[in-house]
Amino acid sequence: MRDVGPVGVVMPIFSLLTEQITTIIYVVAVVEACLAVAILSSIRKQGIRLKDATDNMVKGFVDAPDKDSSLSLHEKIESSLRFITNKIQVEPNAKEIIRGNVGKITERSSDNRYFSIEVFSSMMSTLVQVFPLLGILGTILAISSQTIGASGTLDPQALTSAFVLAMDTTILGIGFAVLFMLVESVLQPRIERTIIDSRNYKDVLTAVYLS
């Protein structure tokens, strides 16, 4: 049986990576785009849920904040939470009314939803940093493919192909990194705002039930 050395084991993997590095970069880009969509969807769902929950909390109070369609979801949630916080500080019996309005709403469901947003956001930030590394890897693979196992002469056509691969992977890596950094910079304020609203909502529930 022929002995297969380390080079014989590594070379097939090396060749496969060289052939598929561009595809790998595109796959990571698709995953990053899916994460961005998932974050947007989660933010929207959490915002609607918090708005419905805070609207229920203020039912029965004649001095509750008026509904204003010109306000954003965040502003409506913030207004209701501020009203509830002030109400339970000024009127002790307000807690009983709010408890009745809250019903089966729990802190746990709120925590789980914004935790998923944090996880998606963290994954997106990590993948943004992966793109330049994949571009560099593509350059290294392209150059190494012309040096590892070379017989002493270089094929100009193969060298040109390697140069094109190196340029393509570098441009794709940097391009996708810049693109998704911009996407992340747009999403980040909305992520932080949703997490703050969720934590404030949790704090209000704690004040209503535990204090």
Phi and psi restraints in degrees (value plus and minus 20) as a CYANA .aco file:
   2 ARG   PHI     -93.3   -53.3
   2 ARG   PSI     112.7   152.7
   3 ASP   PHI     -98.7   -58.7
   3 ASP   PSI     106.5   146.5
   4 VAL   PHI    -119.4   -79.4
   4 VAL   PSI      95.3   135.3
   5 GLY   PHI     -99.5   -59.5
   5 GLY   PSI     159.0   199.0
   6 PRO   PHI     -77.5   -37.5
   6 PRO   PSI     -58.6   -18.6
   7 VAL   PHI     -84.2   -44.2
   7 VAL   PSI     -59.9   -19.9
   8 GLY   PHI     -84.8   -44.8
   8 GLY   PSI     -46.2    -6.2
   9 VAL   PHI    -102.5   -62.5
   9 VAL   PSI     -60.5   -20.5
  10 VAL   PHI     -96.0   -56.0
  10 VAL   PSI     -59.0   -19.0
  11 MET   PHI     -77.3   -37.3
  11 MET   PSI     -64.1   -24.1
  12 PRO   PHI     -81.0   -41.0
  12 PRO   PSI     -59.6   -19.6
  13 ILE   PHI     -85.1   -45.1
  13 ILE   PSI     -63.0   -23.0
  14 PHE   PHI     -81.3   -41.3
  14 PHE   PSI     -64.6   -24.6
  15 SER   PHI     -85.4   -45.4
  15 SER   PSI     -60.3   -20.3
  16 LEU   PHI     -83.4   -43.4
  16 LEU   PSI     -63.8   -23.8
  17 LEU   PHI     -81.7   -41.7
  17 LEU   PSI     -62.1   -22.1
  18 THR   PHI     -81.0   -41.0
  18 THR   PSI     -60.6   -20.6
  19 GLU   PHI     -93.4   -53.4
  19 GLU   PSI     -51.2   -11.2
  20 GLN   PHI    -128.0   -88.0
  20 GLN   PSI     -15.9    24.1
  21 ILE   PHI     -81.1   -41.1
  21 ILE   PSI     -57.9   -17.9
  22 THR   PHI     -85.1   -45.1
  22 THR   PSI     -62.7   -22.7
  23 THR   PHI     -82.1   -42.1
  23 THR   PSI     -60.1   -20.1
  24 ILE   PHI     -80.6   -40.6
  24 ILE   PSI     -62.8   -22.8
  25 ILE   PHI     -82.5   -42.5
  25 ILE   PSI     -62.7   -22.7
  26 TYR   PHI     -85.0   -45.0
  26 TYR   PSI     -59.2   -19.2
  27 VAL   PHI     -82.7   -42.7
  27 VAL   PSI     -64.1   -24.1
  28 VAL   PHI     -82.4   -42.4
  28 VAL   PSI     -57.5   -17.5
  29 ALA   PHI     -84.2   -44.2
  29 ALA   PSI     -60.0   -20.0
  30 VAL   PHI     -84.8   -44.8
  30 VAL   PSI     -62.8   -22.8
  31 VAL   PHI     -80.6   -40.6
  31 VAL   PSI     -62.2   -22.2
  32 GLU   PHI     -83.5   -43.5
  32 GLU   PSI     -61.5   -21.5
  33 ALA   PHI     -84.4   -44.4
  33 ALA   PSI     -60.1   -20.1
  34 CYS   PHI     -83.8   -43.8
  34 CYS   PSI     -58.5   -18.5
  35 LEU   PHI     -83.7   -43.7
  35 LEU   PSI     -60.7   -20.7
  36 ALA   PHI     -82.4   -42.4
  36 ALA   PSI     -62.9   -22.9
  37 VAL   PHI     -84.8   -44.8
  37 VAL   PSI     -61.9   -21.9
  38 ALA   PHI     -82.7   -42.7
  38 ALA   PSI     -59.1   -19.1
  39 ILE   PHI     -84.8   -44.8
  39 ILE   PSI     -66.5   -26.5
  40 LEU   PHI     -79.4   -39.4
  40 LEU   PSI     -64.8   -24.8
  41 SER   PHI     -84.1   -44.1
  41 SER   PSI     -63.3   -23.3
  42 SER   PHI     -85.3   -45.3
  42 SER   PSI     -60.4   -20.4
  43 ILE   PHI     -81.6   -41.6
  43 ILE   PSI     -64.9   -24.9
  44 ARG   PHI     -83.1   -43.1
  44 ARG   PSI     -66.3   -26.3
  45 LYS   PHI     -84.6   -44.6
  45 LYS   PSI     -62.4   -22.4
  46 GLN   PHI     -86.0   -46.0
  46 GLN   PSI     -59.4   -19.4
  47 GLY   PHI     -82.5   -42.5
  47 GLY   PSI     -64.4   -24.4
  48 ILE   PHI     -84.6   -44.6
  48 ILE   PSI     -61.4   -21.4
  49 ARG   PHI     -83.2   -43.2
  49 ARG   PSI     -65.0   -25.0
  50 LEU   PHI     -84.7   -44.7
  50 LEU   PSI     -58.2   -18.2
  51 LYS   PHI     -84.2   -44.2
  51 LYS   PSI     -65.3   -25.3
  52 ASP   PHI     -82.3   -42.3
  52 ASP   PSI     -61.4   -21.4
  53 ALA   PHI     -85.7   -45.7
  53 ALA   PSI     -64.5   -24.5
  54 THR   PHI     -91.0   -51.0
  54 THR   PSI     -52.8   -12.8
  55 ASP   PHI     -82.6   -42.6
  55 ASP   PSI     -60.2   -20.2
  56 ASN   PHI     -85.8   -45.8
  56 ASN   PSI     -56.2   -16.2
  57 MET   PHI     -81.8   -41.8
  57 MET   PSI     -57.0   -17.0
  58 VAL   PHI    -109.8   -69.8
  58 VAL   PSI     -17.0    23.0
  59 LYS   PHI     -83.8   -43.8
  59 LYS   PSI     121.2   161.2
  60 GLY   PHI      72.7   112.7
  60 GLY   PSI     -26.5    13.5
  61 PHE   PHI    -121.6   -81.6
  61 PHE   PSI     101.2   141.2
  62 VAL   PHI     -89.1   -49.1
  62 VAL   PSI     -44.0    -4.0
  63 ASP   PHI    -119.7   -79.7
  63 ASP   PSI       0.5    40.5
  64 ALA   PHI     -83.7   -43.7
  64 ALA   PSI     134.0   174.0
  65 PRO   PHI     -78.4   -38.4
  65 PRO   PSI     118.5   158.5
  66 ASP   PHI     -89.1   -49.1
  66 ASP   PSI     127.7   167.7
  67 LYS   PHI     -96.4   -56.4
  67 LYS   PSI     105.8   145.8
  68 ASP   PHI    -147.9  -107.9
  68 ASP   PSI      91.6   131.6
  69 SER   PHI     -87.9   -47.9
  69 SER   PSI     -35.3     4.7
  70 SER   PHI     -99.5   -59.5
  70 SER   PSI     -33.4     6.6
  71 LEU   PHI    -102.4   -62.4
  71 LEU   PSI     129.7   169.7
  72 SER   PHI     -97.0   -57.0
  72 SER   PSI     147.9   187.9
  73 LEU   PHI     -76.6   -36.6
  73 LEU   PSI     -64.5   -24.5
  74 HIS   PHI     -80.1   -40.1
  74 HIS   PSI     -63.5   -23.5
  75 GLU   PHI     -86.7   -46.7
  75 GLU   PSI     -57.5   -17.5
  76 LYS   PHI     -87.1   -47.1
  76 LYS   PSI     -63.6   -23.6
  77 ILE   PHI     -83.5   -43.5
  77 ILE   PSI     -65.3   -25.3
  78 GLU   PHI     -81.9   -41.9
  78 GLU   PSI     -61.4   -21.4
  79 SER   PHI     -84.3   -44.3
  79 SER   PSI     -64.6   -24.6
  80 SER   PHI     -86.3   -46.3
  80 SER   PSI     -62.3   -22.3
  81 LEU   PHI     -85.1   -45.1
  81 LEU   PSI     -58.2   -18.2
  82 ARG   PHI     -85.5   -45.5
  82 ARG   PSI     -61.3   -21.3
  83 PHE   PHI     -82.2   -42.2
  83 PHE   PSI     -65.7   -25.7
  84 ILE   PHI     -84.3   -44.3
  84 ILE   PSI     -63.0   -23.0
  85 THR   PHI     -79.6   -39.6
  85 THR   PSI     -66.0   -26.0
  86 ASN   PHI     -85.9   -45.9
  86 ASN   PSI     -56.1   -16.1
  87 LYS   PHI     -86.2   -46.2
  87 LYS   PSI     -64.4   -24.4
  88 ILE   PHI     -93.4   -53.4
  88 ILE   PSI     -37.7     2.3
  89 GLN   PHI    -100.9   -60.9
  89 GLN   PSI     -53.1   -13.1
  90 VAL   PHI    -111.6   -71.6
  90 VAL   PSI     -59.7   -19.7
  91 GLU   PHI    -139.2   -99.2
  91 GLU   PSI      85.8   125.8
  92 PRO   PHI     -77.7   -37.7
  92 PRO   PSI     -57.2   -17.2
  93 ASN   PHI     -93.6   -53.6
  93 ASN   PSI     -28.2    11.8
  94 ALA   PHI     -84.1   -44.1
  94 ALA   PSI     -48.5    -8.5
  95 LYS   PHI     -81.7   -41.7
  95 LYS   PSI     -58.6   -18.6
  96 GLU   PHI     -84.7   -44.7
  96 GLU   PSI     -61.0   -21.0
  97 ILE   PHI     -84.4   -44.4
  97 ILE   PSI     -64.0   -24.0
  98 ILE   PHI     -85.9   -45.9
  98 ILE   PSI     -60.0   -20.0
  99 ARG   PHI     -80.4   -40.4
  99 ARG   PSI     -60.3   -20.3
 100 GLY   PHI     -86.0   -46.0
 100 GLY   PSI     -55.5   -15.5
 101 ASN   PHI     -92.0   -52.0
 101 ASN   PSI     -56.3   -16.3
 102 VAL   PHI     -87.3   -47.3
 102 VAL   PSI     -61.9   -21.9
 103 GLY   PHI      45.4    85.4
 103 GLY   PSI    -139.0   -99.0
 104 LYS   PHI    -115.2   -75.2
 104 LYS   PSI     -12.0    28.0
 105 ILE   PHI     -84.6   -44.6
 105 ILE   PSI     113.7   153.7
 106 THR   PHI    -143.9  -103.9
 106 THR   PSI     136.9   176.9
 107 GLU   PHI     -86.5   -46.5
 107 GLU   PSI     -53.8   -13.8
 108 ARG   PHI     -80.8   -40.8
 108 ARG   PSI     -64.6   -24.6
 109 SER   PHI     -83.5   -43.5
 109 SER   PSI     -56.6   -16.6
 110 SER   PHI     -85.9   -45.9
 110 SER   PSI     -63.9   -23.9
 111 ASP   PHI     -80.5   -40.5
 111 ASP   PSI     -65.2   -25.2
 112 ASN   PHI     -81.1   -41.1
 112 ASN   PSI     -57.2   -17.2
 113 ARG   PHI     -91.6   -51.6
 113 ARG   PSI     -63.5   -23.5
 114 TYR   PHI     -99.4   -59.4
 114 TYR   PSI     -39.2     0.8
 115 PHE   PHI     -85.8   -45.8
 115 PHE   PSI     -59.0   -19.0
 116 SER   PHI     -84.6   -44.6
 116 SER   PSI     -55.0   -15.0
 117 ILE   PHI     -84.5   -44.5
 117 ILE   PSI     -62.1   -22.1
 118 GLU   PHI     -82.9   -42.9
 118 GLU   PSI     -59.9   -19.9
 119 VAL   PHI     -85.1   -45.1
 119 VAL   PSI     -67.7   -27.7
 120 PHE   PHI     -81.0   -41.0
 120 PHE   PSI     -60.9   -20.9
 121 SER   PHI     -83.8   -43.8
 121 SER   PSI     -62.2   -22.2
 122 SER   PHI     -84.1   -44.1
 122 SER   PSI     -62.1   -22.1
 123 MET   PHI     -83.7   -43.7
 123 MET   PSI     -60.5   -20.5
 124 MET   PHI     -83.9   -43.9
 124 MET   PSI     -62.9   -22.9
 125 SER   PHI     -82.6   -42.6
 125 SER   PSI     -58.5   -18.5
 126 THR   PHI     -87.0   -47.0
 126 THR   PSI     -64.4   -24.4
 127 LEU   PHI     -87.0   -47.0
 127 LEU   PSI     -51.1   -11.1
 128 VAL   PHI     -78.1   -38.1
 128 VAL   PSI     -58.9   -18.9
 129 GLN   PHI     -96.1   -56.1
 129 GLN   PSI     -37.7     2.3
 130 VAL   PHI     -96.4   -56.4
 130 VAL   PSI     -51.8   -11.8
 131 PHE   PHI     -75.7   -35.7
 131 PHE   PSI     -70.8   -30.8
 132 PRO   PHI     -81.1   -41.1
 132 PRO   PSI     -54.7   -14.7
 133 LEU   PHI     -85.8   -45.8
 133 LEU   PSI     -58.9   -18.9
 134 LEU   PHI     -86.1   -46.1
 134 LEU   PSI     -56.7   -16.7
 135 GLY   PHI     -82.9   -42.9
 135 GLY   PSI     -64.0   -24.0
 136 ILE   PHI     -84.3   -44.3
 136 ILE   PSI     -61.5   -21.5
 137 LEU   PHI     -80.6   -40.6
 137 LEU   PSI     -61.5   -21.5
 138 GLY   PHI     -81.2   -41.2
 138 GLY   PSI     -60.3   -20.3
 139 THR   PHI     -84.1   -44.1
 139 THR   PSI     -64.7   -24.7
 140 ILE   PHI     -82.8   -42.8
 140 ILE   PSI     -64.4   -24.4
 141 LEU   PHI     -82.0   -42.0
 141 LEU   PSI     -62.8   -22.8
 142 ALA   PHI     -83.5   -43.5
 142 ALA   PSI     -63.7   -23.7
 143 ILE   PHI     -89.7   -49.7
 143 ILE   PSI     -62.6   -22.6
 144 SER   PHI     -86.0   -46.0
 144 SER   PSI     -50.4   -10.4
 145 SER   PHI     -82.9   -42.9
 145 SER   PSI     -40.6    -0.6
 146 GLN   PHI    -116.3   -76.3
 146 GLN   PSI     -25.5    14.5
 147 THR   PHI    -134.0   -94.0
 147 THR   PSI     -54.8   -14.8
 148 ILE   PHI     -94.1   -54.1
 148 ILE   PSI     102.8   142.8
 149 GLY   PHI      56.0    96.0
 149 GLY   PSI      -6.4    33.6
 150 ALA   PHI     -86.9   -46.9
 150 ALA   PSI     125.8   165.8
 151 SER   PHI    -114.5   -74.5
 151 SER   PSI      -6.2    33.8
 152 GLY   PHI      86.7   126.7
 152 GLY   PSI     -38.4     1.6
 153 THR   PHI    -144.0  -104.0
 153 THR   PSI     129.6   169.6
 154 LEU   PHI    -129.0   -89.0
 154 LEU   PSI     113.9   153.9
 155 ASP   PHI    -102.4   -62.4
 155 ASP   PSI      97.2   137.2
 156 PRO   PHI     -76.7   -36.7
 156 PRO   PSI     -59.2   -19.2
 157 GLN   PHI     -86.2   -46.2
 157 GLN   PSI     -62.8   -22.8
 158 ALA   PHI     -86.0   -46.0
 158 ALA   PSI     -56.7   -16.7
 159 LEU   PHI     -85.6   -45.6
 159 LEU   PSI     -58.8   -18.8
 160 THR   PHI     -84.3   -44.3
 160 THR   PSI     -62.4   -22.4
 161 SER   PHI     -83.1   -43.1
 161 SER   PSI     -60.2   -20.2
 162 ALA   PHI     -84.9   -44.9
 162 ALA   PSI     -59.9   -19.9
 163 PHE   PHI     -84.8   -44.8
 163 PHE   PSI     -61.1   -21.1
 164 VAL   PHI     -83.4   -43.4
 164 VAL   PSI     -63.1   -23.1
 165 LEU   PHI     -81.9   -41.9
 165 LEU   PSI     -63.4   -23.4
 166 ALA   PHI     -81.0   -41.0
 166 ALA   PSI     -64.0   -24.0
 167 MET   PHI     -86.5   -46.5
 167 MET   PSI     -62.9   -22.9
 168 ASP   PHI     -81.4   -41.4
 168 ASP   PSI     -68.2   -28.2
 169 THR   PHI     -86.8   -46.8
 169 THR   PSI     -57.1   -17.1
 170 THR   PHI     -85.6   -45.6
 170 THR   PSI     -65.6   -25.6
 171 ILE   PHI     -84.6   -44.6
 171 ILE   PSI     -63.4   -23.4
 172 LEU   PHI     -83.5   -43.5
 172 LEU   PSI     -64.6   -24.6
 173 GLY   PHI     -80.6   -40.6
 173 GLY   PSI     -68.6   -28.6
 174 ILE   PHI     -88.5   -48.5
 174 ILE   PSI     -61.4   -21.4
 175 GLY   PHI     -81.9   -41.9
 175 GLY   PSI     -68.1   -28.1
 176 PHE   PHI     -86.7   -46.7
 176 PHE   PSI     -55.6   -15.6
 177 ALA   PHI     -81.2   -41.2
 177 ALA   PSI     -66.3   -26.3
 178 VAL   PHI     -84.4   -44.4
 178 VAL   PSI     -64.9   -24.9
 179 LEU   PHI     -78.9   -38.9
 179 LEU   PSI     -69.4   -29.4
 180 PHE   PHI     -98.2   -58.2
 180 PHE   PSI     -41.0    -1.0
 181 MET   PHI     -85.2   -45.2
 181 MET   PSI     -59.7   -19.7
 182 LEU   PHI     -85.4   -45.4
 182 LEU   PSI     -63.2   -23.2
 183 VAL   PHI     -80.9   -40.9
 183 VAL   PSI     -63.8   -23.8
 184 GLU   PHI     -84.1   -44.1
 184 GLU   PSI     -58.1   -18.1
 185 SER   PHI     -86.1   -46.1
 185 SER   PSI     -49.0    -9.0
 186 VAL   PHI     -96.3   -56.3
 186 VAL   PSI     -59.4   -19.4
 187 LEU   PHI     -96.1   -56.1
 187 LEU   PSI     -51.9   -11.9
 188 GLN   PHI     -76.9   -36.9
 188 GLN   PSI     -65.5   -25.5
 189 PRO   PHI     -80.8   -40.8
 189 PRO   PSI     -57.8   -17.8
 190 ARG   PHI     -88.9   -48.9
 190 ARG   PSI     -57.0   -17.0
 191 ILE   PHI     -82.7   -42.7
 191 ILE   PSI     -69.3   -29.3
 192 GLU   PHI     -82.1   -42.1
 192 GLU   PSI     -60.1   -20.1
 193 ARG   PHI     -85.5   -45.5
 193 ARG   PSI     -61.5   -21.5
 194 THR   PHI     -85.7   -45.7
 194 THR   PSI     -61.0   -21.0
 195 ILE   PHI     -85.1   -45.1
 195 ILE   PSI     -61.6   -21.6
 196 ILE   PHI     -82.7   -42.7
 196 ILE   PSI     -65.0   -25.0
 197 ASP   PHI     -79.9   -39.9
 197 ASP   PSI     -62.0   -22.0
 198 SER   PHI     -85.2   -45.2
 198 SER   PSI     -61.5   -21.5
 199 ARG   PHI     -89.1   -49.1
 199 ARG   PSI     -58.2   -18.2
 200 ASN   PHI     -84.1   -44.1
 200 ASN   PSI     -59.0   -19.0
 201 TYR   PHI     -82.7   -42.7
 201 TYR   PSI     -63.3   -23.3
 202 LYS   PHI     -81.0   -41.0
 202 LYS   PSI     -63.4   -23.4
 203 ASP   PHI     -82.6   -42.6
 203 ASP   PSI     -58.7   -18.7
 204 VAL   PHI     -86.2   -46.2
 204 VAL   PSI     -64.1   -24.1
 205 LEU   PHI     -80.0   -40.0
 205 LEU   PSI     -61.2   -21.2
 206 THR   PHI     -81.9   -41.9
 206 THR   PSI     -63.3   -23.3
 207 ALA   PHI     -84.5   -44.5
 207 ALA   PSI     -55.7   -15.7
 208 VAL   PHI     -92.1   -52.1
 208 VAL   PSI     -61.0   -21.0
 209 TYR   PHI    -113.5   -73.5
 209 TYR   PSI     -50.8   -10.8
 210 LEU   PHI    -124.2   -84.2
 210 LEU   PSI     -45.3    -5.3
